[in-house]
Structures are given as C-alpha cells and as structure tokens.
C-alpha cells in the first residue's frame, strides 16, 4: 500500500497493489495517527490488492479500529475494491 497524507487539502489518498499484509495496514494506521491525518477525507483504492490477512489479523484490526473510536473527528472514508476479500 502506498499512501499520501496531504495536509494542504486535508486528504488521504491510499493506493494498494499486490499482496496486502497486516504490516501494510498497521503501517497505514500508524502514519494516519502520528501524521495527523485522522480527521481528513480518505480515498482507499484496493482494486489492485490481494489481501493476505488471517482471521487473527482481522480480529486485531477490528480491536485497533475500535480503539480509535475516541479520536474525533475521524473524517469520511471511501473504499473502492473489486475483490470481496478486500
């Protein structure tokens, strides 16, 4: 996953390609929080992604997203994908 956090336009652009692992997702989450992109609009394009996430990975991501619930505002998110697994 490649992402850009644009503070000028308050927009996060995420483009995925190839295999996506738990490390890809957590790196994105970490950058989103530490770089101050949480309140920005987000466009996440996963059309070129093949998710490689285990059930444990999904559970961990769910817990992490729940932990972010107190971080307001979080900004709107649009996800584009052609794969059910995404």
C-alpha positions in Angstrom: 0.0 0.0 0.0 1.2 3.5 -0.9 -0.5 6.5 0.8 -0.1 10.2 0.8 -1.4 12.5 3.6 -1.9 15.9 2.1 -2.2 18.5 4.9 -2.9 21.3 2.5 -6.0 19.7 1.0 -6.8 17.7 4.2 -7.0 14.5 2.1 -5.5 11.0 2.4 -5.0 9.1 -0.8 -4.3 5.3 -0.5 -3.4 3.1 -3.4 -3.0 -0.7 -3.0 -1.4 -3.2 -5.3 -0.3 -6.8 -5.0 -0.4 -8.7 -1.7 -1.6 -6.7 1.3 -0.4 -7.9 4.7 -1.2 -6.9 8.3 2.0 -4.9 8.3 0.8 -2.8 5.4 -2.4 -2.0 7.2 -0.8 -1.2 10.6 1.8 1.0 8.9 -1.0 3.0 7.3 -2.9 3.3 10.6 0.3 4.3 12.4 1.0 7.1 9.9 -2.6 8.2 9.9 -2.5 8.8 13.7 1.1 10.1 14.1 0.9 12.4 11.0 -2.4 13.9 12.0 -4.5 12.5 9.0 -7.3 11.0 11.1 -9.8 13.9 10.6 -9.1 14.1 6.8 -11.2 12.7 3.9 -9.8 9.3 2.8 -10.0 7.6 -0.5 -8.7 4.0 -0.3 -8.3 2.2 -3.7 -7.9 -1.5 -3.2 -8.7 -2.6 -6.8 -5.2 -3.9 -7.3 -4.9 -5.7 -3.9 -4.9 -9.3 -2.9 -5.5 -9.4 0.9 -3.2 -11.8 2.8 -4.8 -11.4 6.2 -5.5 -14.2 8.7 -8.6 -14.4 11.0 -6.3 -13.2 13.8 -5.2 -10.3 11.7 -8.8 -9.3 11.1 -9.6 -9.5 14.9 -6.5 -7.4 15.7 -7.5 -4.8 13.1 -11.1 -4.7 14.5 -9.8 -4.1 18.0 -7.4 -1.4 16.8 -10.2 0.4 14.9 -12.4 0.2 18.0 -9.6 1.9 20.0 -9.6 4.8 17.5 -13.3 5.5 18.2 -12.4 8.2 20.7 -10.4 10.1 18.1 -12.8 12.6 16.8 -13.3 13.8 14.2 -12.2 10.8 12.1 -13.2 12.0 8.6 -15.2 10.3 5.9 -13.8 7.2 4.2 -14.5 5.8 0.7 -13.2 2.4 -0.2 -13.0 1.1 -3.8 -12.5 -2.6 -4.4 -13.4 -5.3 -6.9 -12.5 -8.3 -4.6 -14.9 -9.5 -1.9 -11.9 -10.2 0.4 -10.9 -6.6 0.4 
